[in-house]
C-alpha cells in the first residue's frame, strides 16, 4: 500500500478500507484538488481533525493554534503572497521552531524526512491551515493596513485620491460645479439667441450618449453549452466586505452556499471591520463550512469598503476574484458563466454582472431605483463596453483576473466609489471590460433617508473620480486618446452635472412662463431650447429605463417611470449634499443599512439554514418575496 493511500486512510478514520481511501484519493486528484481540502469539503471533516490525524500518522507534533508569543518574523516582501505561505518560523523560549500547515504532498515529504530525522517532531509543529492563516493575518496586520492605505500612492500616485484631493482642489472643483450650471442656465440672458443651437448641442451631449446606447443591440445571454468538469474550473475567490451586518449573515451564507460551483474550488473570504464584533460573532457560527474564512480588519482610517478589500487582497488564492455585498444574492450559475466568458474572450480583464432590483413593487422609490438600475446595467454599461469607452463599474458583482487587479494596485482606499475609479484605471491601462447578463439580486432602499445617504456618497465618489483623473489632463489624454478622453468627460461629468442642470431647468420653467417667454404665438428661441433640453433629457432618461426594464423582464413597474423628472430632482438634492461633503468630509463613508429578505428569515427559522452548507449542488434558487411568483417565472433571464 502506497504512503499516499495510507495517509488518506488515516485521515478518513481507523475503519476505512483501502479501496475507499484509494477512491477518495482518485476523486481528489481527478478534480485537481489537494486531498486534504477535498476531505474537508466533501466529507465534512474539520481542518483541525484532518491535520491532527495526519500529524499522528507522520509522527509529528500537532497544535490547533499558533501561539502569539515569541519573536515572530514575517518579511514585508512576502505580504503579497500571504495566502500561499504554509510555514512560519519563530523563536519560542530558547529554541527556533516552525509551524506548518503543509498540503498533501508536503505531508508525504515531511513523513519521509521524519524517518531520517527523528528529532523533527521537536522543531516542526503541524497546525490547521485556517489557524496558520489567522495567525499570519494577525502578525501582518500593520503591514496589510499600511499596504491597503498606501498601495495607490505607491503604484499610481497621480490617481490616488488621498494625494490629489487637497483642500484647494476640492474647493476649486466644488466652485466650478456650482458656477457651471449657473452659467449654462444664465446664458440666455447674456448671449445672442443665435448661439442657442450650439448651446443646445453641448448641454444635450450626455442625453445623446444615452440615445446612442438605446440603438446598441441587446446583449445576448451567454450560457455555457457544456457543463465544465470540476477539474477544468479554476479556484475562484469571493470577497465579501461587511460592517455592522450581523442580521445579514444567515441570508448571505445561504446564498453563497448555494453557488453552483465546486466547493473545493471556492475561496470565500468575509472581510469584517474589527469595530463590528456582532458581525464577527455571527460569522463564526458558520465557519464549519471549509469554504468560508473570516479576515478581521484592524480599525484605521479611512473606514471604507475599498480599504477593507485591499486588506484582504493579498490573501486571495483564486485565478479570478469577485466582490459581493452583504445584501447580494447572485444567481447560482454566475461564476460558471463568467469563467466561460473569460475563457472565450481571453483579452477581457473585468466582467460586470447585472445588478437586478427585486423589490421594485415595494413603493415608488424602489420602482424608480429599479428602473435606474435596469437602464444602467441592461442598456448603458453594455453600450459603453461595446464602444470600448470607460465603464464605471458597479460596486458589486464585478469579476476580475486576480493578477490584473493586483498589478493595478487594487482599489483606492480613499475613494468612496472605488468601482467607478477602478473602471477609469482599467480604461487608462487599455484593459478591456465587458458586461454579463448573469444577475445579482439586490433590494432597493424603500425609505428616503437611506436612499439620500447612499446617493450622496455615490455623487461624492463620482466627483472624486472625475477630479482625480482630470488633475493631470495631459497624462489622461496620453493614456486614453481623444476618443477615450471625451468618453470620460461625457460619462463622469454627465453623472454629476446632468441632475443639477435638470433641477435648474425645472426651476427656470415657471420663471420663463411668468416672464411671458413661454406664452404667445411664438416662443422665444432660448425658451424653446430650454424646454427642449428638459423634455428631451427626461424623455431619453425614461426611455432608457423602460428599455432596461423590458430587457430585465420588469414590465410591471414601467408606469412608475413617469416620475423620473421628480426622481432626478432628488438626485440633484443629493448632489448638492455631496458637494458639501466633498469639500468638508471627502473620505467619509455612509454605510447603507440592509435588511434580510422575508423568505430568507423564514427559512432560517424553519431550520433550512443547515441545508445551505450541503456539499451537493442545489438546482436553482426559486426566491420568493411575500407571496409573489419566483423571480425566474416573472422575469426574463436577461
Secondary structure, DSSP 8 states (H G I E B T S, - for coil): --HHHHHHHHHH-TT--HHHHHHHHHHHHHTT--HHHHHHHHH---HHHHHHHHHHHHT-EE-SS--S-SEE---GGGGGGGGG--EEEEEETTEEEEEE---HHHHHHHHHHHHH-GGGGGTEEE--HHHHHHHHHHHTHHHHHHHHHHHHHHH-GGG-HHHH--HHHHHHHHHHHHHHHHHHHHHHHHS-GGGHHHHHHHHTHHHHHHHHHHHS--------SS---GGGS--EEEEEEESS-GGGHHHHHHHHHT-SS-GGGEEEEEEEETT-HHHHHHHHTTTTSTTEEEEEE---SS--HHHHHHHHHTT--SSEEEE--TT-EE-TTHHHHHHHHHHH-TTEEEEEEEEEES-TTS-HHHHHHHHHHHHIIIIIHHHHHHHT------SSSEEEEHHHHHHTTS--TT-TTHHHHHHHHHHHTT-EEEEEEEEEEE----SHHHHHHHHHHHHHHHHHHHHHHTTTHHHHHHHHHHHHHHHHIIIIIHHHHHHHHHHHHHHHHHHHHHTTTT-SSS--HHHHHHHHHHHHHHHHHHHHHHHHHHHHT-GGGGGGGGGHHHHHHHHHHHHHHHHHHHHH-TT----------HHHHHHHHTTGGGGGG-SS--------STT---HHHHS---
